[in-house]
Amino acid sequence: MLEQSNSRTIRVVKDTYTNVEALLREKNPDHPVYCIYPHVYEASTREFVEGFVGRVLFAVKANNHPKILQVLQQGSVQHFDCASMAEIELVAANCPDSTLYFMNPVRFAGDARIAQQEYGVRHFVVDDLSGLGALLAEIDAANAVIFARIAVSHESATQDLSCKFGAAVDDIPTIIAAIAANGAEPAVAFNVGTSVKSPEAYAYAIGIARDVLRKLPMQIRLLDIGGGFPTIYPDFSAPAIKEFIDRANEAGKSLPLSPDGELMAEPGRALSSSGMSTVTRVLLRKPDSIYLNDGLYGSFWELTANGHLEYPLRVFRQGQPLTGETKPFTVYGPTCDSADVMPTALDLPIDITVGDHIEFGTTGAYSLSGRTDFNGFYSDTIVTLSDTESFPPRIGD
């Protein structure tokens, strides 16, 4: 069965299967299928929400698919970090009773007003006085918490976010004073970077925030330590997520917050990556290369950024695992653009052929939220796998 949506063809299939083998045997899918493992999401969200001492906000940009948002909410995520009105509307429609935060210093005119008046948003962020003035012109400041974002970076971050957002440390007291003078509750935020490799980065950044807080004439109630919590990939190693949480918790103990003070965090990748896989099909085989039905213009677009270059994977033929001797293959996506190629060769069975399927694990972060329909290649088929004994491909399996 086919449905038309915004000129995209979406194939509607049964939305629950026991495991990926059952999916492949029953449907033998031609188009990419995105598989949700709810029990994996439940475990990853529980670890973070129960381990972190403060308030956990899921960064919607990491995965904005309605089914993923719903699974995360079922897994105890009740707070959502939104960067736009589109994300606020999406979460409000799919996760009722959740708390929404507009945590982007850049907003379209009028969006802050709509967010506050129609969606009950109270938390906003700025990083300079001009942005504060524009925000105050739209909202009821007495019913708002406004964060002043500090520019913080650390050498262990894969990407430095402070080059785009954040005020210099010396400018924060002035911004805080202006927030308070206009009747809003002032707060402080930072984001140490993307895919941070060292837990020490959070202690370092919290230390900077601590110095700022000590210079303020009032006590602050909320400190948002942002995201950047990493996921391990085949070519990207980092300590276990618990070490990052524990280090942030420990560093936060010495903060001069008000008696009812609270830390906040905005994990995206750490909550969304592990519980989803991408099932692809081989469309063409050449001696040393294969062509898949998904690629860098689709759900693998993140591989074009700095960071990891591959995902754990396993190969199937007619719904059964395909093992044996392997060799490196160049892997292309289906589009006509020569840039649509995986950034590193992948070790695959030497007899892999047209019609075989490859399941890539740990693809839940920055995949669905950024894929395009370039050349007409697009899939929105997402299914749930119910067997709690099955897992997506993982490192070491």
TAFENGI-V737122 format. One record per run of one state. SS is the DSSP state (@ for helix, = for strand, . for the rest). FROM is the first residue (numbers start at 0). TO is the last residue. Records with the same first field share a line. If there is no record, write none. Layout:
SS = FROM-TO ; FROM-TO
//
This chain:
. = 0-0 ; 5-6 ; 11-14 ; 17-18 ; 27-31 ; 51-53 ; 62-64 ; 74-77 ; 82-83 ; 94-97 ; 102-109 ; 119-121 ; 126-127 ; 136-139 ; 143-143 ; 150-157 ; 159-159 ; 163-165 ; 167-167 ; 181-183 ; 190-192 ; 194-194 ; 196-198 ; 215-220 ; 224-227 ; 229-231 ; 233-234 ; 236-239 ; 252-260 ; 265-267 ; 272-274 ; 286-287 ; 292-299 ; 304-311 ; 317-318 ; 321-324 ; 332-339 ; 341-344 ; 349-355 ; 360-372 ; 376-379 ; 385-396
= = 1-4 ; 7-10 ; 15-16 ; 32-36 ; 54-58 ; 78-81 ; 98-101 ; 122-125 ; 144-149 ; 158-158 ; 166-166 ; 184-189 ; 193-193 ; 195-195 ; 221-223 ; 228-228 ; 232-232 ; 235-235 ; 261-264 ; 275-285 ; 288-291 ; 312-316 ; 319-320 ; 325-331 ; 340-340 ; 345-348 ; 356-359 ; 380-384
@ = 19-26 ; 37-50 ; 59-61 ; 65-73 ; 84-93 ; 110-118 ; 128-135 ; 140-142 ; 160-162 ; 168-180 ; 199-214 ; 240-251 ; 268-271 ; 300-303 ; 373-375
//
